[in-house]
Amino acid sequence: MSEKTENHTHHLPSATDISREMEQVKREYDIALKDRPEHAKALGERLRKLEAQLQEGARGKA
């Protein structure tokens, strides 16, 4: 069953969307470092993933 579904499109986040999310996660990360260090590691990993996504998108446009 490998039917092609043409009505399904996957939204890839724009560089602006990723940048905004990175700013939000960075704020949360800074707060977590002081108040909730147990969450800082996960937020740091999320930041790295977003940075990689942003760089990947930039390479795709080059």
Phi and psi restraints in degrees (range 20) as a CNS / XPLOR table:
assign (resid 1 and name C) (resid 2 and name N)
       (resid 2 and name CA) (resid 2 and name C) 1.0 -116.4 20.0 2
assign (resid 2 and name N) (resid 2 and name CA)
       (resid 2 and name C) (resid 3 and name N) 1.0 56.0 20.0 2
assign (resid 2 and name C) (resid 3 and name N)
       (resid 3 and name CA) (resid 3 and name C) 1.0 -75.5 20.0 2
assign (resid 3 and name N) (resid 3 and name CA)
       (resid 3 and name C) (resid 4 and name N) 1.0 143.4 20.0 2
assign (resid 3 and name C) (resid 4 and name N)
       (resid 4 and name CA) (resid 4 and name C) 1.0 -87.4 20.0 2
assign (resid 4 and name N) (resid 4 and name CA)
       (resid 4 and name C) (resid 5 and name N) 1.0 126.8 20.0 2
assign (resid 4 and name C) (resid 5 and name N)
       (resid 5 and name CA) (resid 5 and name C) 1.0 -101.7 20.0 2
assign (resid 5 and name N) (resid 5 and name CA)
       (resid 5 and name C) (resid 6 and name N) 1.0 116.9 20.0 2
assign (resid 5 and name C) (resid 6 and name N)
       (resid 6 and name CA) (resid 6 and name C) 1.0 -90.8 20.0 2
assign (resid 6 and name N) (resid 6 and name CA)
       (resid 6 and name C) (resid 7 and name N) 1.0 -13.8 20.0 2
assign (resid 6 and name C) (resid 7 and name N)
       (resid 7 and name CA) (resid 7 and name C) 1.0 -85.7 20.0 2
assign (resid 7 and name N) (resid 7 and name CA)
       (resid 7 and name C) (resid 8 and name N) 1.0 -8.3 20.0 2
assign (resid 7 and name C) (resid 8 and name N)
       (resid 8 and name CA) (resid 8 and name C) 1.0 -96.5 20.0 2
assign (resid 8 and name N) (resid 8 and name CA)
       (resid 8 and name C) (resid 9 and name N) 1.0 119.0 20.0 2
assign (resid 8 and name C) (resid 9 and name N)
       (resid 9 and name CA) (resid 9 and name C) 1.0 -122.3 20.0 2
assign (resid 9 and name N) (resid 9 and name CA)
       (resid 9 and name C) (resid 10 and name N) 1.0 142.0 20.0 2
assign (resid 9 and name C) (resid 10 and name N)
       (resid 10 and name CA) (resid 10 and name C) 1.0 -99.1 20.0 2
assign (resid 10 and name N) (resid 10 and name CA)
       (resid 10 and name C) (resid 11 and name N) 1.0 124.9 20.0 2
assign (resid 10 and name C) (resid 11 and name N)
       (resid 11 and name CA) (resid 11 and name C) 1.0 -82.4 20.0 2
assign (resid 11 and name N) (resid 11 and name CA)
       (resid 11 and name C) (resid 12 and name N) 1.0 117.9 20.0 2
assign (resid 11 and name C) (resid 12 and name N)
       (resid 12 and name CA) (resid 12 and name C) 1.0 -92.8 20.0 2
assign (resid 12 and name N) (resid 12 and name CA)
       (resid 12 and name C) (resid 13 and name N) 1.0 131.3 20.0 2
assign (resid 12 and name C) (resid 13 and name N)
       (resid 13 and name CA) (resid 13 and name C) 1.0 -65.5 20.0 2
assign (resid 13 and name N) (resid 13 and name CA)
       (resid 13 and name C) (resid 14 and name N) 1.0 142.1 20.0 2
assign (resid 13 and name C) (resid 14 and name N)
       (resid 14 and name CA) (resid 14 and name C) 1.0 -76.7 20.0 2
assign (resid 14 and name N) (resid 14 and name CA)
       (resid 14 and name C) (resid 15 and name N) 1.0 166.5 20.0 2
assign (resid 14 and name C) (resid 15 and name N)
       (resid 15 and name CA) (resid 15 and name C) 1.0 -59.6 20.0 2
assign (resid 15 and name N) (resid 15 and name CA)
       (resid 15 and name C) (resid 16 and name N) 1.0 -35.6 20.0 2
assign (resid 15 and name C) (resid 16 and name N)
       (resid 16 and name CA) (resid 16 and name C) 1.0 -65.4 20.0 2
assign (resid 16 and name N) (resid 16 and name CA)
       (resid 16 and name C) (resid 17 and name N) 1.0 -44.0 20.0 2
assign (resid 16 and name C) (resid 17 and name N)
       (resid 17 and name CA) (resid 17 and name C) 1.0 -60.6 20.0 2
assign (resid 17 and name N) (resid 17 and name CA)
       (resid 17 and name C) (resid 18 and name N) 1.0 -44.7 20.0 2
assign (resid 17 and name C) (resid 18 and name N)
       (resid 18 and name CA) (resid 18 and name C) 1.0 -64.7 20.0 2
assign (resid 18 and name N) (resid 18 and name CA)
       (resid 18 and name C) (resid 19 and name N) 1.0 -42.4 20.0 2
assign (resid 18 and name C) (resid 19 and name N)
       (resid 19 and name CA) (resid 19 and name C) 1.0 -61.9 20.0 2
assign (resid 19 and name N) (resid 19 and name CA)
       (resid 19 and name C) (resid 20 and name N) 1.0 -41.9 20.0 2
assign (resid 19 and name C) (resid 20 and name N)
       (resid 20 and name CA) (resid 20 and name C) 1.0 -64.1 20.0 2
assign (resid 20 and name N) (resid 20 and name CA)
       (resid 20 and name C) (resid 21 and name N) 1.0 -43.3 20.0 2
assign (resid 20 and name C) (resid 21 and name N)
       (resid 21 and name CA) (resid 21 and name C) 1.0 -64.8 20.0 2
assign (resid 21 and name N) (resid 21 and name CA)
       (resid 21 and name C) (resid 22 and name N) 1.0 -38.4 20.0 2
assign (resid 21 and name C) (resid 22 and name N)
       (resid 22 and name CA) (resid 22 and name C) 1.0 -61.4 20.0 2
assign (resid 22 and name N) (resid 22 and name CA)
       (resid 22 and name C) (resid 23 and name N) 1.0 -42.1 20.0 2
assign (resid 22 and name C) (resid 23 and name N)
       (resid 23 and name CA) (resid 23 and name C) 1.0 -61.0 20.0 2
assign (resid 23 and name N) (resid 23 and name CA)
       (resid 23 and name C) (resid 24 and name N) 1.0 -43.5 20.0 2
assign (resid 23 and name C) (resid 24 and name N)
       (resid 24 and name CA) (resid 24 and name C) 1.0 -64.6 20.0 2
assign (resid 24 and name N) (resid 24 and name CA)
       (resid 24 and name C) (resid 25 and name N) 1.0 -46.3 20.0 2
assign (resid 24 and name C) (resid 25 and name N)
       (resid 25 and name CA) (resid 25 and name C) 1.0 -64.7 20.0 2
assign (resid 25 and name N) (resid 25 and name CA)
       (resid 25 and name C) (resid 26 and name N) 1.0 -37.3 20.0 2
assign (resid 25 and name C) (resid 26 and name N)
       (resid 26 and name CA) (resid 26 and name C) 1.0 -62.4 20.0 2
assign (resid 26 and name N) (resid 26 and name CA)
       (resid 26 and name C) (resid 27 and name N) 1.0 -43.2 20.0 2
assign (resid 26 and name C) (resid 27 and name N)
       (resid 27 and name CA) (resid 27 and name C) 1.0 -60.4 20.0 2
assign (resid 27 and name N) (resid 27 and name CA)
       (resid 27 and name C) (resid 28 and name N) 1.0 -46.2 20.0 2
assign (resid 27 and name C) (resid 28 and name N)
       (resid 28 and name CA) (resid 28 and name C) 1.0 -63.4 20.0 2
assign (resid 28 and name N) (resid 28 and name CA)
       (resid 28 and name C) (resid 29 and name N) 1.0 -37.7 20.0 2
assign (resid 28 and name C) (resid 29 and name N)
       (resid 29 and name CA) (resid 29 and name C) 1.0 -63.9 20.0 2
assign (resid 29 and name N) (resid 29 and name CA)
       (resid 29 and name C) (resid 30 and name N) 1.0 -46.3 20.0 2
assign (resid 29 and name C) (resid 30 and name N)
       (resid 30 and name CA) (resid 30 and name C) 1.0 -59.9 20.0 2
assign (resid 30 and name N) (resid 30 and name CA)
       (resid 30 and name C) (resid 31 and name N) 1.0 -41.4 20.0 2
assign (resid 30 and name C) (resid 31 and name N)
       (resid 31 and name CA) (resid 31 and name C) 1.0 -66.5 20.0 2
assign (resid 31 and name N) (resid 31 and name CA)
       (resid 31 and name C) (resid 32 and name N) 1.0 -43.1 20.0 2
assign (resid 31 and name C) (resid 32 and name N)
       (resid 32 and name CA) (resid 32 and name C) 1.0 -62.8 20.0 2
assign (resid 32 and name N) (resid 32 and name CA)
       (resid 32 and name C) (resid 33 and name N) 1.0 -36.0 20.0 2
assign (resid 32 and name C) (resid 33 and name N)
       (resid 33 and name CA) (resid 33 and name C) 1.0 -57.2 20.0 2
assign (resid 33 and name N) (resid 33 and name CA)
       (resid 33 and name C) (resid 34 and name N) 1.0 -36.5 20.0 2
assign (resid 33 and name C) (resid 34 and name N)
       (resid 34 and name CA) (resid 34 and name C) 1.0 -87.8 20.0 2
assign (resid 34 and name N) (resid 34 and name CA)
       (resid 34 and name C) (resid 35 and name N) 1.0 -46.2 20.0 2
assign (resid 34 and name C) (resid 35 and name N)
       (resid 35 and name CA) (resid 35 and name C) 1.0 -103.3 20.0 2
assign (resid 35 and name N) (resid 35 and name CA)
       (resid 35 and name C) (resid 36 and name N) 1.0 -28.3 20.0 2
assign (resid 35 and name C) (resid 36 and name N)
       (resid 36 and name CA) (resid 36 and name C) 1.0 -142.1 20.0 2
assign (resid 36 and name N) (resid 36 and name CA)
       (resid 36 and name C) (resid 37 and name N) 1.0 67.3 20.0 2
assign (resid 36 and name C) (resid 37 and name N)
       (resid 37 and name CA) (resid 37 and name C) 1.0 -57.9 20.0 2
assign (resid 37 and name N) (resid 37 and name CA)
       (resid 37 and name C) (resid 38 and name N) 1.0 -23.5 20.0 2
assign (resid 37 and name C) (resid 38 and name N)
       (resid 38 and name CA) (resid 38 and name C) 1.0 -67.6 20.0 2
assign (resid 38 and name N) (resid 38 and name CA)
       (resid 38 and name C) (resid 39 and name N) 1.0 -19.2 20.0 2
assign (resid 38 and name C) (resid 39 and name N)
       (resid 39 and name CA) (resid 39 and name C) 1.0 -96.2 20.0 2
assign (resid 39 and name N) (resid 39 and name CA)
       (resid 39 and name C) (resid 40 and name N) 1.0 -14.9 20.0 2
assign (resid 39 and name C) (resid 40 and name N)
       (resid 40 and name CA) (resid 40 and name C) 1.0 -62.0 20.0 2
assign (resid 40 and name N) (resid 40 and name CA)
       (resid 40 and name C) (resid 41 and name N) 1.0 -39.6 20.0 2
assign (resid 40 and name C) (resid 41 and name N)
       (resid 41 and name CA) (resid 41 and name C) 1.0 -61.4 20.0 2
assign (resid 41 and name N) (resid 41 and name CA)
       (resid 41 and name C) (resid 42 and name N) 1.0 -47.6 20.0 2
assign (resid 41 and name C) (resid 42 and name N)
       (resid 42 and name CA) (resid 42 and name C) 1.0 -63.6 20.0 2
assign (resid 42 and name N) (resid 42 and name CA)
       (resid 42 and name C) (resid 43 and name N) 1.0 -40.2 20.0 2
assign (resid 42 and name C) (resid 43 and name N)
       (resid 43 and name CA) (resid 43 and name C) 1.0 -67.5 20.0 2
assign (resid 43 and name N) (resid 43 and name CA)
       (resid 43 and name C) (resid 44 and name N) 1.0 -37.7 20.0 2
assign (resid 43 and name C) (resid 44 and name N)
       (resid 44 and name CA) (resid 44 and name C) 1.0 -62.2 20.0 2
assign (resid 44 and name N) (resid 44 and name CA)
       (resid 44 and name C) (resid 45 and name N) 1.0 -40.4 20.0 2
assign (resid 44 and name C) (resid 45 and name N)
       (resid 45 and name CA) (resid 45 and name C) 1.0 -65.4 20.0 2
assign (resid 45 and name N) (resid 45 and name CA)
       (resid 45 and name C) (resid 46 and name N) 1.0 -40.0 20.0 2
assign (resid 45 and name C) (resid 46 and name N)
       (resid 46 and name CA) (resid 46 and name C) 1.0 -63.2 20.0 2
assign (resid 46 and name N) (resid 46 and name CA)
       (resid 46 and name C) (resid 47 and name N) 1.0 -40.6 20.0 2
assign (resid 46 and name C) (resid 47 and name N)
       (resid 47 and name CA) (resid 47 and name C) 1.0 -60.4 20.0 2
assign (resid 47 and name N) (resid 47 and name CA)
       (resid 47 and name C) (resid 48 and name N) 1.0 -45.0 20.0 2
assign (resid 47 and name C) (resid 48 and name N)
       (resid 48 and name CA) (resid 48 and name C) 1.0 -62.1 20.0 2
assign (resid 48 and name N) (resid 48 and name CA)
       (resid 48 and name C) (resid 49 and name N) 1.0 -40.1 20.0 2
assign (resid 48 and name C) (resid 49 and name N)
       (resid 49 and name CA) (resid 49 and name C) 1.0 -64.6 20.0 2
assign (resid 49 and name N) (resid 49 and name CA)
       (resid 49 and name C) (resid 50 and name N) 1.0 -41.6 20.0 2
assign (resid 49 and name C) (resid 50 and name N)
       (resid 50 and name CA) (resid 50 and name C) 1.0 -65.4 20.0 2
assign (resid 50 and name N) (resid 50 and name CA)
       (resid 50 and name C) (resid 51 and name N) 1.0 -41.0 20.0 2
assign (resid 50 and name C) (resid 51 and name N)
       (resid 51 and name CA) (resid 51 and name C) 1.0 -61.3 20.0 2
assign (resid 51 and name N) (resid 51 and name CA)
       (resid 51 and name C) (resid 52 and name N) 1.0 -42.1 20.0 2
assign (resid 51 and name C) (resid 52 and name N)
       (resid 52 and name CA) (resid 52 and name C) 1.0 -63.9 20.0 2
assign (resid 52 and name N) (resid 52 and name CA)
       (resid 52 and name C) (resid 53 and name N) 1.0 -41.2 20.0 2
assign (resid 52 and name C) (resid 53 and name N)
       (resid 53 and name CA) (resid 53 and name C) 1.0 -61.2 20.0 2
assign (resid 53 and name N) (resid 53 and name CA)
       (resid 53 and name C) (resid 54 and name N) 1.0 -43.0 20.0 2
assign (resid 53 and name C) (resid 54 and name N)
       (resid 54 and name CA) (resid 54 and name C) 1.0 -64.6 20.0 2
assign (resid 54 and name N) (resid 54 and name CA)
       (resid 54 and name C) (resid 55 and name N) 1.0 -43.5 20.0 2
assign (resid 54 and name C) (resid 55 and name N)
       (resid 55 and name CA) (resid 55 and name C) 1.0 -67.6 20.0 2
assign (resid 55 and name N) (resid 55 and name CA)
       (resid 55 and name C) (resid 56 and name N) 1.0 -38.0 20.0 2
assign (resid 55 and name C) (resid 56 and name N)
       (resid 56 and name CA) (resid 56 and name C) 1.0 -62.3 20.0 2
assign (resid 56 and name N) (resid 56 and name CA)
       (resid 56 and name C) (resid 57 and name N) 1.0 -42.2 20.0 2
assign (resid 56 and name C) (resid 57 and name N)
       (resid 57 and name CA) (resid 57 and name C) 1.0 -64.9 20.0 2
assign (resid 57 and name N) (resid 57 and name CA)
       (resid 57 and name C) (resid 58 and name N) 1.0 -37.7 20.0 2
assign (resid 57 and name C) (resid 58 and name N)
       (resid 58 and name CA) (resid 58 and name C) 1.0 -67.2 20.0 2
assign (resid 58 and name N) (resid 58 and name CA)
       (resid 58 and name C) (resid 59 and name N) 1.0 -38.4 20.0 2
assign (resid 58 and name C) (resid 59 and name N)
       (resid 59 and name CA) (resid 59 and name C) 1.0 -67.8 20.0 2
assign (resid 59 and name N) (resid 59 and name CA)
       (resid 59 and name C) (resid 60 and name N) 1.0 -34.6 20.0 2
assign (resid 59 and name C) (resid 60 and name N)
       (resid 60 and name CA) (resid 60 and name C) 1.0 -66.4 20.0 2
assign (resid 60 and name N) (resid 60 and name CA)
       (resid 60 and name C) (resid 61 and name N) 1.0 -26.4 20.0 2
assign (resid 60 and name C) (resid 61 and name N)
       (resid 61 and name CA) (resid 61 and name C) 1.0 -89.7 20.0 2
assign (resid 61 and name N) (resid 61 and name CA)
       (resid 61 and name C) (resid 62 and name N) 1.0 -14.5 20.0 2
